[in-house]
């Protein structure tokens, strides 16, 4: 199954509360922190919402 490596590259400070909440729900806490999530539509939607704050890489596992 494909996985996504999601890295927080820009601070959510100054953005709407729902975007801050999305970053938190993805599991990203500090700048340049990364998480690995399954490539499912729910995660893709969350990433799309904060695409200006994160960097996404596809990983084969």
C-alpha positions as CSV (number, residue, x, y, z in Angstrom):
1,X,0.0,0.0,0.0
2,X,1.2,3.5,-0.8
3,X,2.1,5.8,2.1
4,X,2.4,9.6,2.2
5,X,5.2,11.4,4.0
6,X,3.8,14.8,5.1
7,X,6.2,17.5,6.3
8,X,5.2,20.8,7.8
9,X,7.3,23.5,6.0
10,X,5.4,26.6,6.9
11,X,3.9,27.7,10.2
12,X,0.1,27.7,10.5
13,X,0.2,30.9,12.7
14,X,-1.9,33.6,11.0
15,X,-4.1,31.1,9.1
16,X,-7.7,30.2,9.9
17,X,-8.5,28.0,12.9
18,X,-9.7,25.2,10.7
19,X,-6.4,25.0,8.9
20,X,-4.5,25.0,12.2
21,X,-6.8,22.2,13.3
22,X,-6.1,20.2,10.2
23,X,-2.4,20.5,10.7
24,X,-2.8,19.3,14.3
25,X,-5.1,16.3,13.2
26,X,-2.4,15.2,10.7
27,X,-0.1,14.9,13.7
28,X,2.3,17.7,12.8
29,X,3.5,19.7,15.8
30,X,6.7,21.6,14.9
31,X,8.1,23.1,11.8
32,X,9.9,20.5,9.7
33,X,8.3,17.6,11.5
34,X,7.1,14.7,9.4
35,X,4.5,12.0,9.7
36,X,3.8,9.0,7.5
37,X,0.1,8.2,6.8
38,X,-1.7,5.8,4.5
39,X,-2.7,7.1,1.1
40,X,-6.4,7.3,1.6
41,X,-9.0,9.9,0.3
42,X,-9.5,11.3,3.8
43,X,-5.8,12.1,4.3
44,X,-5.6,13.4,0.7
45,X,-8.4,15.8,1.5
46,X,-6.7,17.1,4.6
47,X,-3.5,17.6,2.7
48,X,-5.3,19.5,0.0
49,X,-6.8,21.9,2.6
50,X,-3.3,22.8,3.9
51,X,-1.2,22.3,0.7
52,X,0.4,25.7,1.1
53,X,1.8,24.7,4.5
54,X,3.0,21.1,3.9
55,X,5.3,19.1,1.5
56,X,4.0,15.7,0.5
57,X,6.1,12.7,-0.8
58,X,4.7,9.4,-2.0
59,X,6.4,6.4,-0.5
60,X,6.1,2.7,-1.6
61,X,6.1,0.3,1.3
